Amino acid sequence: MYPSLSPKRTWSFGRALHVTTGAVALSVALLVSAPVAAFESELFSLKNRWEHTVTQMPANQRQATLETLAAEAKALAEADPSQADVLVWQGIILASYARERGGLGALGTAGDARDVLERAIELDPDGANGSAYVTLGALYDRAPGRPLGFGNSTTAERMFQRALAIRPNGIDVNFYYAAFLNEEGNTQAAREHAQRAVAGTPRQGREASDEALRGEAQALLDSL
């Protein structure tokens, strides 16, 4: 974490200073690691509560819970704006909150989700293993177009393609892309990606939401 003394400098100061330096370095490392561990713990909790909310919570409770999670994600992101993973999760939570709100009142929240995810991609071009691109694709697909909103089929397609390039067998990206293709009238391609979603492997830590999407992909496939 910190550069150690060179062998020449260590020997010139003697063994006592070498031992003291090691103790100081250890103390500093512990002080640094403590807030990092707390930060990661908060993010882990946020992910788990989002997973529980979207897969197990009754529909009439989801909106209020997602609003609370969005506020927590915002505070966490503001504590360290350089953390791309936190921004990705803030965007995912905001997108889920916008979906639950529905209607024109959700456009502001959807726009906030888009902005946060685009900032995350500036920091991490992979967008947390493609998750940022999947969510952006869904946002651009579902939002109304101008002048009311920012919806754009061309941009949605581009986002889905980027996600597929990163994670071609992902359940989420293949399901959302299949739904998009079906809406665009491309039934053959929609069927192909729905099949890939059904055959995909759930991500670690996202098993519940990915299994829910697998079920939606199967329902879509059955309807095609």
C-alpha positions as CSV (number, residue, x, y, z in Angstrom):
1,M,0.0,0.0,0.0
2,Y,2.9,2.3,0.9
3,P,6.4,2.0,-0.6
4,S,8.7,0.2,1.8
5,L,12.2,1.4,2.7
6,S,14.9,0.2,0.3
7,P,17.3,-2.5,1.7
8,K,20.1,0.1,1.9
9,R,18.0,2.7,3.8
10,T,16.7,0.0,6.1
11,W,20.1,-1.3,7.1
12,S,21.5,2.2,7.6
13,F,18.8,3.2,10.1
14,G,19.0,-0.1,11.9
15,R,16.7,-2.9,13.1
16,A,14.7,-0.8,15.6
17,L,13.6,1.7,13.0
18,H,12.7,-1.1,10.6
19,V,10.4,-2.6,13.2
20,T,8.9,0.7,14.1
21,T,8.2,1.5,10.5
22,G,6.5,-1.8,10.0
23,A,4.3,-1.1,13.0
24,V,3.3,2.3,11.7
25,A,2.6,0.9,8.3
26,L,0.3,-1.8,9.8
27,S,-1.5,0.9,11.9
28,V,-2.1,3.0,8.8
29,A,-3.3,0.0,6.8
30,L,-5.8,-0.9,9.5
31,L,-7.1,2.7,9.7
32,V,-7.5,2.8,5.9
33,S,-9.1,-0.6,5.6
34,A,-11.7,0.0,8.3
35,P,-13.7,2.7,6.4
36,V,-13.2,0.7,3.1
37,A,-14.7,-2.4,4.8
38,A,-17.6,-0.3,6.2
39,F,-18.3,1.2,2.7
40,E,-18.3,-2.2,1.0
41,S,-20.6,-3.5,3.7
42,E,-23.1,-0.7,3.1
43,L,-23.0,-1.4,-0.6
44,F,-23.5,-5.1,-0.1
45,S,-26.5,-4.4,2.2
46,L,-28.0,-2.1,-0.4
47,K,-27.7,-4.8,-3.1
48,N,-29.3,-7.4,-1.0
49,R,-32.2,-5.2,0.1
50,W,-32.8,-4.2,-3.6
51,E,-32.8,-7.9,-4.5
52,H,-35.3,-8.7,-1.8
53,T,-37.5,-5.7,-2.7
54,V,-37.9,-6.5,-6.4
55,T,-38.3,-10.2,-6.1
56,Q,-40.2,-10.8,-2.8
57,M,-41.8,-7.7,-1.6
58,P,-45.6,-7.1,-2.3
59,A,-46.2,-4.7,-5.1
60,N,-47.9,-2.1,-2.9
61,Q,-44.7,-1.8,-0.7
62,R,-42.0,-1.7,-3.4
63,Q,-42.3,2.0,-4.3
64,A,-41.8,3.4,-0.8
65,T,-38.9,0.9,-0.1
66,L,-37.1,1.7,-3.4
67,E,-37.5,5.4,-2.6
68,T,-35.7,4.8,0.7
69,L,-33.0,2.7,-1.0
70,A,-32.5,5.4,-3.7
71,A,-31.8,8.0,-0.9
72,E,-29.3,5.7,0.7
73,A,-27.6,5.0,-2.6
74,K,-27.3,8.7,-3.3
75,A,-25.7,9.3,0.2
76,L,-23.3,6.5,-0.4
77,A,-22.4,7.8,-3.9
78,E,-21.9,11.3,-2.5
79,A,-19.5,10.0,0.1
80,D,-17.2,8.8,-2.6
81,P,-18.1,9.9,-6.2
82,S,-15.2,7.9,-7.6
83,Q,-16.8,4.5,-6.9
84,A,-18.3,3.3,-10.2
85,D,-20.0,0.3,-8.6
86,V,-21.9,2.5,-6.3
87,L,-23.1,4.7,-9.1
88,V,-24.2,1.7,-11.1
89,W,-26.3,0.5,-8.1
90,Q,-27.7,4.0,-7.6
91,G,-28.7,3.9,-11.3
92,I,-30.3,0.4,-11.0
93,I,-32.2,1.4,-7.9
94,L,-33.4,4.7,-9.4
95,A,-34.5,2.8,-12.6
96,S,-36.5,0.3,-10.5
97,Y,-38.1,3.2,-8.5
98,A,-39.1,4.9,-11.8
99,R,-40.7,1.7,-13.0
100,E,-42.7,1.3,-9.8
101,R,-43.8,5.0,-9.9
102,G,-44.9,4.8,-13.5
103,G,-46.4,7.5,-15.7
104,L,-45.0,10.9,-16.5
105,G,-44.2,11.5,-12.8
106,A,-41.4,8.9,-13.1
107,L,-39.6,10.7,-16.0
108,G,-37.4,12.8,-13.7
109,T,-36.3,9.7,-11.7
110,A,-35.6,7.8,-15.0
111,G,-33.5,10.8,-16.2
112,D,-31.6,10.8,-12.9
113,A,-30.9,7.0,-13.3
114,R,-29.6,7.6,-16.9
115,D,-27.3,10.4,-15.7
116,V,-25.9,8.4,-12.9
117,L,-25.3,5.3,-15.1
118,E,-23.5,7.4,-17.7
119,R,-21.2,8.8,-15.0
120,A,-20.5,5.3,-13.9
121,I,-19.5,4.3,-17.4
122,E,-17.1,7.2,-17.6
123,L,-15.3,5.7,-14.6
124,D,-15.7,2.1,-15.6
125,P,-16.1,1.5,-19.3
126,D,-17.3,-2.1,-18.6
127,G,-20.2,-0.7,-16.5
128,A,-19.9,-3.2,-13.7
129,N,-19.7,-6.2,-16.1
130,G,-22.4,-4.8,-18.4
131,S,-25.0,-4.0,-15.8
132,A,-25.0,-0.3,-16.5
133,Y,-25.5,-0.8,-20.2
134,V,-28.4,-3.2,-19.6
135,T,-30.2,-0.7,-17.4
136,L,-29.5,2.1,-19.8
137,G,-30.9,0.1,-22.7
138,A,-34.1,-0.6,-20.7
139,L,-34.4,3.1,-19.8
140,Y,-33.9,4.3,-23.4
141,D,-36.4,1.7,-24.6
142,R,-39.2,2.4,-22.1
143,A,-39.0,6.2,-21.7
144,P,-41.2,8.2,-24.0
145,G,-39.3,10.0,-26.8
146,R,-39.0,13.8,-27.3
147,P,-40.3,16.2,-26.4
148,L,-41.6,14.5,-23.3
149,G,-38.7,12.2,-22.5
150,F,-35.4,10.9,-23.7
151,G,-36.5,7.5,-25.1
152,N,-34.6,6.5,-28.2
153,S,-34.7,3.1,-29.9
154,T,-31.4,3.5,-31.6
155,T,-29.6,4.4,-28.4
156,A,-31.4,1.5,-26.6
157,E,-30.1,-0.9,-29.3
158,R,-26.6,0.4,-28.9
159,M,-26.7,0.0,-25.1
160,F,-27.9,-3.6,-25.4
161,Q,-25.3,-4.4,-27.9
162,R,-22.5,-3.1,-25.6
163,A,-23.9,-5.2,-22.7
164,L,-24.0,-8.3,-25.0
165,A,-20.4,-7.7,-26.0
166,I,-19.4,-7.8,-22.3
167,R,-21.7,-10.6,-21.1
168,P,-23.2,-12.4,-24.1
169,N,-24.9,-15.1,-22.0
170,G,-26.4,-12.9,-19.3
171,I,-30.0,-13.6,-18.4
172,D,-30.8,-10.0,-17.9
173,V,-29.3,-8.5,-21.0
174,N,-30.8,-11.3,-23.2
175,F,-34.2,-10.9,-21.7
176,Y,-34.4,-7.1,-21.9
177,Y,-33.0,-7.2,-25.4
178,A,-35.5,-9.9,-26.5
179,A,-38.3,-7.7,-25.1
180,F,-37.0,-4.7,-27.0
181,L,-36.6,-6.7,-30.3
182,N,-40.2,-8.0,-29.9
183,E,-41.5,-4.5,-29.5
184,E,-39.5,-3.5,-32.6
185,G,-41.2,-6.3,-34.6
186,N,-38.1,-8.5,-34.9
187,T,-39.7,-11.7,-33.7
188,Q,-37.0,-14.1,-34.9
189,A,-34.2,-12.3,-33.1
190,A,-36.4,-11.8,-30.0
191,R,-36.9,-15.6,-29.9
192,E,-33.2,-16.2,-30.1
193,H,-32.4,-13.9,-27.2
194,A,-35.3,-15.1,-25.1
195,Q,-33.9,-18.7,-25.5
196,R,-30.4,-17.4,-24.5
197,A,-32.0,-15.8,-21.4
198,V,-33.7,-19.0,-20.4
199,A,-30.5,-21.0,-20.8
200,G,-28.3,-18.4,-19.0
201,T,-26.5,-18.8,-15.7
202,P,-27.6,-16.5,-12.8
203,R,-25.0,-14.1,-11.5
204,Q,-23.6,-14.6,-8.0
205,G,-25.5,-12.4,-5.6
206,R,-28.2,-11.8,-8.2
207,E,-29.7,-15.3,-8.3
208,A,-33.2,-14.3,-7.2
209,S,-33.6,-11.4,-9.7
210,D,-32.0,-13.4,-12.5
211,E,-34.3,-16.4,-11.9
212,A,-37.3,-14.0,-12.0
213,L,-36.1,-12.7,-15.3
214,R,-35.6,-16.3,-16.6
215,G,-39.3,-16.9,-15.8
216,E,-40.2,-13.7,-17.8
217,A,-38.0,-14.8,-20.6
218,Q,-39.8,-18.2,-20.7
219,A,-43.2,-16.5,-20.8
220,L,-42.0,-14.2,-23.6
221,L,-40.6,-17.2,-25.5
222,D,-43.9,-19.1,-25.1
223,S,-45.8,-16.1,-26.6
224,L,-43.6,-15.8,-29.7
